[in-house]
Amino acid sequence: MIASDHVLELAGVFHTGQVEPGSCFQKLTGSVPTGIILKDVSMEVHAGEVMAVLGSKDSGKRALLEVIARRALGPTRGQILLNDVPMSMKLFQEQCGYVPKQVDLLPGLNVRQTLIYAGNLSITSKVSSSTKRSRVKQVMADLALNQVANREVSSLTPSEYRRLAIGSELVRDPVMFLLDEPTHDLDPLNTYFIISILSNHAKKYNRIIILTMEKPRSDIFPFLDRVTYLCLGDVVYTGSTRMMLDYFRSIGFPCPELENPLMYYLCLATVDRRTRERFIESSNQIAALVDKFRTEGARYRKYGTAGPEPLDQNEAQYKLPLTAYGQPSGWQVFRNLTGRAFASLFNCNNSALERLSLRVMVLPLFFTLLFLFYFPMETTQQSFVTRNGLIFNCLTGVSLLSAAITAVTYAPHRTRYYQEAREGIYRGPMFIFSYILYSLPLSLMTVWAAATIIYAGTRLRQEWDRWAAFCAVLWTVYVFSEQQTISLMMFIRSSYRAFITSIFILILYITLASSTVRTMTALPEWLYYVSYGVIYRYAGAFLNENEFDGNSLLENTPSVNGSVKISCQGNNLSGHCFYLNGIHYLTTRYNYGKGTYNEDLQYWLNFGMCFVFVGGMWLVNTVVYLIPLPSFIKKKFRD
């Protein structure tokens, strides 16, 4: 016979943390006002039990879960033991699960795919594929999700979405499961449904479940084995739910008949702030209750439901948590991160199709409009400026649309990363590498299709090597803009604000360095040298040289004045004939001269530098997502 009881014990836990929002300056300098949030908290929970942590706002409910999970900010002292082993962040990440109040699942995936990828990202490859599939099926059955297995996550009802969020953690079979407000904003029927499901899970698999609630209803009373009441960090009561009635009756606070005992004692443990007199009276009463339980509540804290029945050898293997087999390998996580990203895009549902259309159709459509605007491209004196305008619009369109597409499509992946990284599933560099691999073929496809439309449609230089170079350079600009927006979205939660910030920077780059708006020869010296650090200097120079240098169609082109063509053969007629050929045009915009030190037009160097900037942005994002960020930045993506 094998015993499989798990026990969580807290003894004399104190925690100090942030008690006021604080200004931006205070957050940056770490001088946010702090205070004691949890005061001498002692409690225990056994396997097969559900504990509810109840209290009013700012009572310390969430802080208690964060402290147990070893993710709370600020000093903590006291003992937290899981099966007599001191709780650490690593132990919690390996053996336990946490579902925050706000969970953002990846849109585009259906319910079954969400659970499959959640399992593949958290269960080691030592567990067979058939066992993982069985686990996913079991979780779907336990959470009543079979009816919506093929439905896209953003189309779920609030109750279904919450159950799926719970299932994405339960699929890895954690020994202990923490949930912050799992029934928030749900109607009474679905609240009852979810609490009953959690209670059944605790009993069926012999696991520990701890959850917080704001307004517990009387119909969930039978499902709660233990309850902890907190008031401003103090423990008013913790122990068996059934013994709670006897305890409060013994100290002179019996629950009236027909009252909901959970809410009655929650009100008893809440400070009344309606008037000054009531505030003082309720505060004194709660202080007395805290002192009373501290001296007389030990036996109630220890009392619990009967332990689980011993398991025979056949059942023991089934009851062994999947987390006991270890963590998945880095390659397994990377492969499933990339696969999940593609699956969220190539699915037969509206959300996936919208994102796929945005990724692959918007840029070609924009370039089609450009083609209609610029067609036909004449070979006249005026076409020098027209071709320059076309290059400007190509650079601007690719840059701004890349920023817009990234701001919309990257946001769900970014938010999901912040929530999963906290669970220790993977780190920033792996996430960035997987996203680059996912985005790479999509950006290649959409940019090359769009560039081909404009290049062939306007009949720029009809040479395949120049067409390929034109497409490649526009692709580097697209990726640079994408990666810049990704960097900004690490700090800015709002997609709209990240987009506005990114395009402001991009427009500044294009205006100052691309030489399509202002010539390089006219730049102040300091700005000329600053432009060496901008990709648009090299992209603009390359695209201009690619089109104008040695272009026989632009030799001695006529000038058009209405319907009259004026010959410019070998002359420079004021007001009509400006450029003898493409090289003459380039000399007006760049420091042009073979062999000179300050030559701007170095064809293959400019081409290569565009790719250097792309590689540099990939490296920057890898470093940015590796360095630890201030907690107040990460918090806004998780709460």
ZAMARGU-4260 file (C-alpha; in steps of 0.2 Angstrom, whole numbers, plus 5000, padded with zeros to 4 digits):
<rodrens>
0) 5000/5000/5000 | 5006/5017/4996 | 5001/5034/5005 | 5000/5049/4994 | 4996/5063/5005
5) 5002/5081/5001 | 5003/5094/5014 | 5005/5113/5013 | 5010/5121/5030 | 5013/5140/5034
10) 5020/5145/5051 | 5022/5163/5056 | 5023/5171/5039 | 5025/5189/5038 | 5026/5199/5022
15) 5030/5217/5018 | 5026/5224/5001 | 5019/5239/4992 | 5004/5247/5000 | 5002/5263/4989
20) 5002/5264/4970 | 5017/5276/4970 | 5023/5288/4956 | 5032/5283/4941 | 5048/5291/4948
25) 5045/5281/4965 | 5043/5265/4955 | 5059/5268/4945 | 5069/5272/4960 | 5062/5258/4971
30) 5055/5271/4984 | 5037/5266/4983 | 5028/5266/5001 | 5028/5249/5009 | 5020/5241/5024
35) 5016/5225/5032 | 5003/5215/5021 | 5003/5198/5030 | 5005/5197/5049 | 5009/5180/5057
40) 4999/5169/5045 | 4999/5151/5050 | 4988/5138/5041 | 4989/5121/5033 | 4980/5112/5019
45) 4980/5093/5015 | 4978/5084/4999 | 4960/5081/4993 | 4955/5098/5001 | 4949/5115/4994
50) 4953/5130/5004 | 4945/5147/5001 | 4954/5163/5006 | 4941/5176/5010 | 4942/5194/5014
55) 4938/5211/5008 | 4948/5222/4997 | 4966/5225/5003 | 4964/5211/5015 | 4979/5201/5008
60) 4971/5187/4999 | 4981/5189/4983 | 4997/5193/4993 | 4995/5176/5002 | 4994/5167/4985
65) 5009/5176/4979 | 5019/5173/4995 | 5015/5154/4994 | 5020/5154/4975 | 5036/5163/4980
70) 5033/5177/4968 | 5028/5191/4980 | 5039/5207/4979 | 5046/5212/4996 | 5054/5203/5011
75) 5045/5188/5018 | 5049/5178/5034 | 5042/5163/5041 | 5040/5145/5035 | 5031/5138/5020
80) 5033/5120/5018 | 5026/5108/5005 | 5028/5090/5011 | 5040/5096/5024 | 5051/5104/5010
85) 5054/5123/5011 | 5044/5131/4996 | 5055/5139/4983 | 5051/5147/4967 | 5059/5132/4957
90) 5049/5120/4968 | 5033/5129/4965 | 5036/5131/4946 | 5040/5112/4945 | 5026/5105/4956
95) 5012/5118/4957 | 5001/5128/4946 | 4994/5146/4947 | 4979/5154/4938 | 4979/5173/4940
100) 4963/5183/4940 | 4967/5189/4922 | 4972/5176/4910 | 4975/5180/4891 | 4974/5164/4880
105) 4981/5165/4863 | 4967/5169/4850 | 4966/5158/4834 | 4968/5142/4844 | 4953/5131/4848
110) 4950/5123/4865 | 4958/5107/4861 | 4974/5115/4853 | 4976/5126/4868 | 4976/5112/4880
115) 4987/5101/4869 | 5000/5115/4868 | 4999/5119/4886 | 5003/5100/4890 | 5017/5100/4877
120) 5025/5116/4885 | 5025/5109/4902 | 5025/5090/4902 | 5042/5082/4899 | 5044/5070/4884
125) 5048/5056/4896 | 5029/5055/4897 | 5022/5046/4881 | 5012/5055/4868 | 4997/5044/4872
130) 4997/5048/4890 | 4997/5067/4886 | 4983/5064/4874 | 4973/5055/4888 | 4977/5069/4900
135) 4970/5082/4888 | 4954/5072/4885 | 4952/5069/4904 | 4954/5087/4908 | 4942/5092/4894
140) 4929/5080/4902 | 4932/5085/4920 | 4930/5104/4915 | 4915/5100/4904 | 4924/5107/4888
145) 4920/5093/4876 | 4905/5102/4868 | 4917/5117/4864 | 4932/5107/4859 | 4934/5114/4842
150) 4928/5132/4846 | 4940/5146/4845 | 4945/5153/4862 | 4939/5171/4859 | 4922/5165/4855
155) 4919/5156/4872 | 4908/5162/4885 | 4916/5169/4901 | 4913/5153/4910 | 4920/5142/4896
160) 4935/5154/4895 | 4938/5153/4913 | 4937/5134/4913 | 4949/5133/4899 | 4961/5144/4908
165) 4960/5133/4923 | 4962/5118/4911 | 4978/5125/4903 | 4986/5123/4921 | 4978/5107/4926
170) 4984/5098/4911 | 5001/5097/4918 | 4993/5089/4934 | 5001/5100/4948 | 5002/5094/4966
175) 4995/5111/4972 | 4984/5123/4963 | 4982/5141/4967 | 4968/5151/4959 | 4965/5170/4961
180) 4946/5174/4960 | 4942/5160/4948 | 4924/5165/4948 | 4926/5183/4945 | 4912/5191/4935
185) 4903/5174/4934 | 4884/5172/4937 | 4879/5161/4952 | 4876/5145/4942 | 4893/5145/4934
190) 4901/5150/4950 | 4894/5134/4958 | 4899/5124/4943 | 4917/5129/4943 | 4919/5127/4962
195) 4911/5110/4961 | 4923/5105/4947 | 4938/5111/4958 | 4932/5101/4973 | 4929/5086/4962
200) 4947/5087/4955 | 4954/5089/4973 | 4946/5073/4979 | 4948/5063/4963 | 4966/5066/4960
205) 4971/5070/4979 | 4978/5087/4975 | 4978/5103/4985 | 4968/5118/4979 | 4968/5135/4987
210) 4957/5149/4979 | 4952/5167/4983 | 4934/5174/4982 | 4926/5190/4985 | 4907/5186/4988
215) 4905/5167/4992 | 4887/5161/4990 | 4880/5148/5002 | 4878/5135/4989 | 4897/5132/4988
220) 4898/5129/5006 | 4899/5110/5005 | 4913/5111/4992 | 4925/5121/5004 | 4934/5109/5016
225) 4944/5124/5023 | 4942/5143/5024 | 4954/5157/5029 | 4947/5174/5034 | 4959/5189/5032
230) 4957/5207/5037 | 4972/5219/5033 | 4984/5204/5033 | 4978/5197/5050 | 4970/5179/5051
235) 4953/5180/5059 | 4950/5162/5056 | 4958/5147/5047 | 4953/5129/5048 | 4939/5117/5044
240) 4924/5125/5036 | 4912/5114/5046 | 4921/5118/5063 | 4920/5137/5059 | 4902/5137/5064
245) 4907/5129/5081 | 4922/5141/5084 | 4912/5157/5081 | 4898/5151/5091 | 4909/5147/5106
250) 4916/5164/5106 | 4899/5173/5105 | 4896/5175/5087 | 4884/5162/5081 | 4878/5163/5063
255) 4859/5167/5062 | 4848/5155/5054 | 4845/5157/5035 | 4860/5167/5034 | 4875/5162/5022
260) 4888/5158/5035 | 4902/5162/5023 | 4896/5180/5019 | 4891/5182/5037 | 4908/5179/5044
265) 4916/5189/5030 | 4906/5204/5035 | 4912/5201/5053 | 4930/5201/5047 | 4928/5217/5037
270) 4931/5235/5043 | 4916/5245/5043 | 4921/5262/5035 | 4904/5270/5034 | 4906/5282/5049
275) 4921/5285/5061 | 4912/5277/5076 | 4909/5261/5066 | 4926/5261/5059 | 4933/5262/5077
280) 4921/5249/5084 | 4923/5236/5070 | 4942/5238/5070 | 4943/5235/5089 | 4931/5220/5087
285) 4942/5212/5073 | 4958/5215/5083 | 4949/5205/5097 | 4945/5191/5085 | 4962/5190/5079
290) 4970/5189/5096 | 4956/5176/5101 | 4960/5165/5087 | 4979/5167/5089 | 4977/5160/5107
295) 4963/5148/5105 | 4963/5143/5086 | 4977/5131/5085 | 4966/5115/5086 | 4954/5122/5073
300) 4969/5126/5061 | 4975/5108/5062 | 4958/5100/5061 | 4953/5095/5043 | 4944/5082/5033
305) 4948/5064/5034 | 4964/5059/5024 | 4963/5050/5008 | 4961/5032/5007 | 4977/5022/5004
310) 4980/5017/4986 | 4984/5000/4979 | 4999/4998/4967 | 4989/4999/4951 | 4981/5016/4956
315) 4997/5023/4963 | 5005/5025/4945 | 4989/5034/4939 | 4989/5046/4954 | 5007/5050/4953
320) 5008/5068/4946 | 5014/5071/4929 | 5026/5085/4936 | 5035/5071/4945 | 5043/5066/4928
325) 5053/5082/4926 | 5052/5097/4915 | 5052/5097/4896 | 5068/5100/4886 | 5072/5117/4878
330) 5070/5110/4861 | 5053/5103/4865 | 5047/5120/4872 | 5055/5129/4857 | 5047/5117/4844
335) 5030/5119/4853 | 5031/5138/4854 | 5034/5139/4836 | 5021/5127/4831 | 5008/5135/4843
340) 5011/5152/4834 | 5008/5144/4817 | 4993/5135/4823 | 4985/5151/4829 | 4987/5158/4812
345) 4982/5144/4801 | 4966/5139/4808 | 4948/5138/4801 | 4941/5152/4812 | 4937/5170/4810
350) 4951/5176/4822 | 4964/5166/4813 | 4959/5171/4796 | 4958/5190/4801 | 4976/5189/4808
355) 4982/5179/4792 | 4974/5192/4781 | 4982/5206/4790 | 4999/5197/4789 | 4999/5193/4771
360) 4986/5204/4762 | 4988/5221/4768 | 5005/5225/4761 | 5001/5218/4744 | 4985/5228/4743
365) 4994/5244/4748 | 5007/5241/4734 | 4993/5238/4722 | 4986/5255/4726 | 5003/5262/4723
370) 5004/5253/4707 | 4988/5261/4701 | 4994/5278/4707 | 5011/5277/4698 | 5006/5268/4682
375) 5011/5271/4669 | 5029/5276/4673 | 5035/5288/4660 | 5054/5290/4655 | 5054/5309/4656
380) 5063/5322/4666 | 5049/5322/4678 | 5050/5304/4681 | 5066/5306/4691 | 5056/5314/4705
385) 5042/5302/4702 | 5054/5287/4704 | 5061/5295/4720 | 5043/5297/4726 | 5040/5279/4723
390) 5055/5274/4733 | 5050/5285/4747 | 5032/5278/4747 | 5039/5260/4746 | 5050/5263/4761
395) 5037/5272/4771 | 5023/5260/4767 | 5033/5245/4771 | 5039/5253/4788 | 5022/5260/4794
400) 5012/5244/4789 | 5025/5233/4797 | 5023/5243/4813 | 5004/5242/4812 | 5003/5223/4808
405) 5016/5220/4822 | 5006/5230/4835 | 4990/5221/4832 | 4997/5203/4829 | 5011/5202/4841
410) 5001/5209/4857 | 4993/5192/4861 | 5009/5183/4860 | 5018/5196/4870 | 5005/5195/4884
415) 5005/5176/4884 | 5024/5176/4886 | 5023/5187/4901 | 5010/5175/4910 | 5019/5159/4905
420) 5037/5165/4908 | 5031/5168/4926 | 5027/5150/4928 | 5045/5146/4923 | 5040/5137/4907
425) 5052/5147/4896 | 5062/5163/4895 | 5063/5178/4884 | 5077/5173/4872 | 5068/5157/4867
430) 5051/5166/4865 | 5060/5179/4853 | 5069/5165/4843 | 5052/5156/4841 | 5043/5171/4836
435) 5057/5176/4823 | 5056/5159/4816 | 5037/5160/4815 | 5037/5178/4807 | 5051/5175/4795
440) 5042/5165/4781 | 5027/5176/4783 | 5037/5192/4781 | 5046/5185/4766 | 5030/5180/4757
445) 5021/5196/4760 | 5035/5208/4756 | 5041/5199/4741 | 5024/5198/4734 | 5020/5217/4737
450) 5037/5222/4730 | 5035/5212/4714 | 5018/5220/4711 | 5026/5238/4712 | 5042/5233/4703
455) 5034/5224/4688 | 5018/5235/4687 | 5028/5251/4686 | 5041/5243/4675 | 5056/5248/4685
460) 5073/5241/4678 | 5068/5224/4671 | 5083/5214/4677 | 5079/5200/4688 | 5095/5203/4699
465) 5089/5221/4703 | 5071/5215/4706 | 5078/5202/4719 | 5089/5215/4727 | 5074/5228/4728
470) 5063/5215/4736 | 5077/5210/4748 | 5081/5227/4754 | 5062/5231/4757 | 5061/5215/4767
475) 5075/5221/4779 | 5066/5237/4781 | 5050/5227/4786 | 5059/5216/4798 | 5068/5231/4806
480) 5052/5240/4809 | 5044/5224/4816 | 5058/5221/4828 | 5058/5239/4833 | 5039/5238/4837
485) 5042/5222/4847 | 5055/5231/4857 | 5043/5245/4862 | 5029/5233/4866 | 5040/5225/4879
490) 5037/5241/4889 | 5021/5248/4882 | 5005/5238/4884 | 4994/5247/4873 | 4996/5242/4855
495) 4990/5259/4849 | 5003/5268/4859 | 5016/5256/4854 | 5011/5259/4836 | 5011/5278/4837
500) 5028/5278/4846 | 5036/5267/4833 | 5029/5276/4818 | 5035/5293/4825 | 5053/5286/4826
505) 5052/5278/4809 | 5046/5294/4801 | 5060/5303/4809 | 5072/5290/4802 | 5065/5291/4784
510) 5065/5310/4784 | 5082/5312/4790 | 5092/5298/4782 | 5083/5290/4767 | 5088/5304/4755
515) 5071/5303/4748 | 5065/5318/4757 | 5081/5328/4760 | 5097/5325/4751 | 5112/5319/4760
520) 5123/5333/4753 | 5112/5346/4761 | 5112/5338/4779 | 5122/5347/4792 | 5139/5338/4796
525) 5134/5331/4813 | 5117/5324/4806 | 5126/5317/4791 | 5137/5306/4803 | 5122/5302/4814
530) 5113/5295/4799 | 5127/5281/4799 | 5117/5273/4813 | 5101/5272/4803 | 5096/5258/4792
535) 5086/5270/4780 | 5103/5278/4775 | 5108/5262/4767 | 5091/5256/4761 | 5088/5273/4753
540) 5105/5274/4745 | 5104/5256/4738 | 5086/5258/4731 | 5091/5274/4722 | 5107/5267/4715
545) 5098/5251/4710 | 5086/5261/4700 | 5096/5276/4693 | 5114/5271/4691 | 5118/5266/4673
550) 5099/5265/4668 | 5099/5267/4649 | 5081/5272/4649 | 5085/5288/4659 | 5098/5294/4646
555) 5094/5312/4640 | 5075/5310/4643 | 5064/5323/4637 | 5054/5335/4647 | 5035/5336/4646
560) 5026/5353/4647 | 5007/5348/4645 | 5006/5339/4629 | 5023/5346/4622 | 5039/5336/4624
565) 5055/5346/4625 | 5071/5337/4619 | 5085/5338/4632 | 5098/5330/4621 | 5115/5335/4628
570) 5108/5351/4636 | 5102/5358/4653 | 5087/5369/4648 | 5082/5379/4663 | 5065/5375/4670
575) 5063/5359/4659 | 5079/5349/4658 | 5087/5345/4675 | 5096/5328/4673 | 5106/5322/4659
580) 5105/5304/4666 | 5103/5293/4682 | 5121/5296/4688 | 5118/5315/4686 | 5102/5314/4697
585) 5112/5304/4710 | 5126/5317/4711 | 5113/5330/4717 | 5107/5319/4731 | 5123/5310/4737
590) 5141/5312/4739 | 5145/5303/4723 | 5162/5299/4717 | 5172/5283/4715 | 5186/5281/4726
595) 5182/5296/4738 | 5182/5293/4756 | 5164/5300/4759 | 5156/5290/4745 | 5138/5286/4750
600) 5134/5275/4735 | 5143/5259/4738 | 5131/5246/4731 | 5135/5230/4740 | 5141/5238/4756
605) 5124/5247/4757 | 5115/5230/4753 | 5125/5221/4766 | 5122/5234/4780 | 5103/5233/4778
610) 5105/5214/4784 | 5117/5219/4797 | 5104/5231/4805 | 5091/5216/4804 | 5103/5205/4813
615) 5107/5219/4826 | 5089/5221/4830 | 5086/5202/4833 | 5101/5203/4844 | 5094/5218/4853
620) 5078/5210/4856 | 5086/5194/4863 | 5096/5205/4875 | 5081/5216/4880 | 5070/5200/4883
625) 5084/5193/4894 | 5087/5207/4906 | 5076/5208/4921 | 5063/5222/4920 | 5056/5232/4934
630) 5041/5223/4942 | 5029/5237/4939 | 5032/5235/4920 | 5029/5216/4920 | 5014/5218/4932
635) 5004/5228/4919 | 5004/5213/4907 | 4999/5200/4920 | 4985/5209/4930
</rodrens>
